[in-house]
């Protein structure tokens, strides 16, 4: 069994620095408001001590926390397996205070290491007592968060793009009555309670950035931002129809747009892995590109995988 230590470094630091008893839940990727900000009252830790660790399989996803439980995923496959089809994904639910395993669920799925260790890249999402997961190959599940009982399942395998492709990596996003996945050219929305298709894409396009819910005051209606390697879209979460249009200045597609759009003071910031960072302002139902910084562009198109942080008048991110 492989040990994915990085997952539990995150859990321990989070628990010790902000206090599990004081901190709000972290129910989906990027935190309660999709902005990397914990809803903690204070931050006063002076040091960190290991509280617990746990063995999980190989994975590239992060962790989520809700109601005192921690969720993550991994894969037990090996690069040198003769029969890679025997590999399995595992969904884990652990006690946040002790690391005790509460439940697991597994299914057949290949490890698929490609310039990385492999395993699931999408972080579980928790919403109203349910856990939503997505595998690298499009296995979609909804579980009871406390018992691990499978409530429904679906598949996005038919949307697998041609190579180069790094596997489905965006985390599920629940808005209203639907759970939205960055799958296809315009996303995939399933009923959050039944898994039935509400709206879907027409063609296969690579997309790795997690769908981003937008505050209602941005467009005076519910909206979700979807960033694929071809387009940046603002959609109605209930219907999948366009809410706003964006006339991009870049024409070439990218291999790996992976960063969820960042909202700051009413503007939208995009890190396009091939063209640099763009700042968009909103004018009614039109998105205007205020600037495109090619200084944020690396010689190759795989330059940005970490969500940037805006502090005061500066933008910080790793390349």
N, C-alpha and C positions, 0 to 999 in steps of 0.2 A: 504493500500500500504506500502510495506517495503521500507526502505531507505538504500541504499548502500553508506555510507559516504566515504568509503575508495577510491572509484573511484575519487571522487572530491577533496579529499586531494591531490592526485597525480596531478590533473589538476591545482589546485591553486598553489602548490609549484613550478611546472614546469613553469607556467606562470609568477610568481613573481621573481623567482630566475634567470632565463635566459632571461626573457622578451619576450612576445609573438611576438612583432614586430621585434626582432632580431633573435630569435631562428629559426632554420630550422624545417621542418616538422618532425613528429615522426609517420611515416605512417604504421608501423607494429611493432609487438612484438619485444622488445629489441632495438628498435631504428633504425635510418637510415642505419647503417651498421651491424645490429644484434650483437652489442657489448656493449650495454648499454651506449654509449657515444653520448651526444647531440652535434650537429654541431653548437655550440654557440661560439660567438667571445670572450665573457668574462663572468665571474661569480663574481659578486661583491655585492650581496644582503646581507644586515645586519639583516633583519627581514622579517617576512611574515605576511600578512594581508589577511583575507578572502575577495575575490573579489565577488564571487557568489557561490551558491550551488544549487543543483537541485535534485529532487527526482527521483530515478530510482529503478527498482525492484532488487531482490536478484541475485547476480552474483559473480562468482569467477574470471572473466576475468579482464584484465587491460583496458587501454584506448589508442586510437590512435588519432593523430592530423594531418590534412592535409588541406591546403588552408583555414585556419581560422575556420575549423570545427572540432568538437570532436566526436568520435564514441565509443560506448560501448554497452554492452548487459546486460540483466537481466531476471528474471523469477518471475511471480506473484503468484506462488504456495505456499501452506503452508504445513508444516509437518503433520498437523492434518486434512487436507482436506479429506472428505469422498470419493469424486471422484477426485482422483489426475489427471485423464485424462483431466480435464478441465483447467489445468494450461497452461499458455502461456509464451513463450519466447518473449522478446521485443528487437529490435535493435533500438538504439537511435542515432540521429544526433543532436548536439547542437552547438550553436555559441560559439566559444572558448573564446571570450571576455566578453560575457554577460550571457552565460548559457541558452539563449533562445532556446527552442525546435524548430528545423527546420523540422524534420520529424521523424516518428517512423514506424516500421513494426512489426507485431506480427504473431505468428503461434502457433499451439498446441504443447506443449512439457512439459513433467513432470519436476518438480523441482529436484528430485532425490538427497536428502541430505544423504550423507554417510560419517560420521565423519567430515562433513563440512556443511555450510548452504545450499549448492546446487546451482543450476542455471548454466548458461553457464560458461565454463572454457576456451574457446578459444577466443582470442582477435581478433577483426575485423582487416582486412588488407586492406589498400587503395593503389590502383595502377592505374595510368592514368585515374583518374576520376571515378573509380569503387570501390565498397566496397565488399569484400569477407568475408563471415561468415560461421562458422561451429558450430552446436549445440552439446550438450552432447550426443544426440541420432542420430547424423549423418545427420541432416537437413543441406543442403548446399545451400547457396544463393549468388547471385551476384546482387548488386544494383547500380543504378546511384548514385554517391556520393553526388550530390547536391539536386536531387529531391526525392530520395528514391524509384524511380520506379524500380520494379523487372525486371531485364534483363534476368535472367535464374535461374533455381533451379535444384538440383540433390539430391540424397540420398546415404548415406554410411551405412544405417542401416543394410544391408546384411553383413557388416564386423564386426558387434558387437560380440566381443569375449565372451566366457563363463566367469562366475564369477571366481575369483574376477575381477571386472571391474569398473573403476571410470568414465566412459564416455569419449567420444572424447574430448581432451583438447588441443592438439597442434594447433597453429594458422596456417592459410593458408600462403603459401610462393609462390610468383610469380617469375618465372624465364623464360625469353624468352617468348614463346607463351603458356606456361602452368602454372596452379596454382596447387601446390603440397600439399597434405595432408598426415600426418602420420597416415595412415589408412591401416590396414592389415600388412602382413609380409614384404612387399617391397614398401609400399606407394601407393598412388592413385594420378594420374595426369589427370586433365581435361583441355580442351581448355579454356583459360581465357576469350574468347569472346563468346563462345557458350555453354560451360558446357559439351561438348561431351567428352567421355572417350578417352584419348590418350594412357595411359597404367595403369595397375592395378595389385593388388596383387592376389595371388592364394589361400591364406589361411588367417584366422583371427588371428591376434596377437596384443596384447596390445601395444600401443605406445602413450606416452604423450609429448615427447619432440618435439619442433617445428623444421621442416626441416631447415637446415642451408645452404645458398648459400656459395660456396667456391670461392675464387679469382681464376681467370683463370691461374695464374702462379703456382698454387699448383700442378696441373696435366696437365698443358698445354692444357686445354680444359674446357668447362663449367662442373661443377659438383655440386652436392648437397649432404650434409651429412644427413643421416636418422638414428636416434637412437631409436630402439624399445626395448622391454624388452627381446628379444632373441639375437639381433645382432646389430652391428654398420656397416652401409652400406655407401659406396660412389657410387652414381649413376649418370648416364647421365640424366639430366632433360628432354631431348627431347624424350628419348626412355625407360628409366627406367633400362637400362642394367648397369652392374657393371663397374665402372671405376677403382676401386682399391679393393684389398682383405685385410682382417684383420683376422689374426689367433689369436683369443682371447685366453687368458689363463684361463678365467672363463668359466664354462660349465653350471652352474645353471642359469635359467631364474630368472627375478625379477618381483615383483608385480607392481613397480611404478617408472621406470626410467622416470624422468620428466624434467631433465635439458638439455637444448640445448647445444650441443658441443661448446667449447670455443677455438678459434684459437689465438695463441700467438707465434710470431716469427717463423712461419712456422711449429709449432707443434700443435697437436690437444689434448685437455684435455677433458676427459670424467669423469663424476661423475656417477658411477653405484651404484644404491641405495642398492644393496646387497653386493657388493664386494669392494667398495672403489673408489679412484680416480686413473685413468690411464693417462699416458702421451704417446702419439703416435708420432713417427717420420715417415717421408715419404721417401721411397726409390723406385723411379720409380712409379710403380703401386702397390706397397706393403706397408702396414702400419705395422710398427714394434712397439711393446709395449716396451718402454724404461724402464718404471717402473710402479708398481701398489702399491699405498699406502693404506695399510689396517689400518693405523692410522686414516684415514679419514672415517673409517667405524664405524657405531653405532651398539649397540647390536641388534637392530631390523632393518629390511630392509626399513623402511620408514624414513630414516635419512636425506634426502637431497631434498629440493624443491626449493631452492633459487640459482640462477645462481651465480657462484663464480666470484671473481674479482682478476686479477693478477696485482700487483703493484710492480715494481722493481723486487726483487728476491723472492717475497713471494706470496702465494696464500691464499685468504681469502674467506671463505664461512661459512654459518650457518648450524648447524646440529640440 
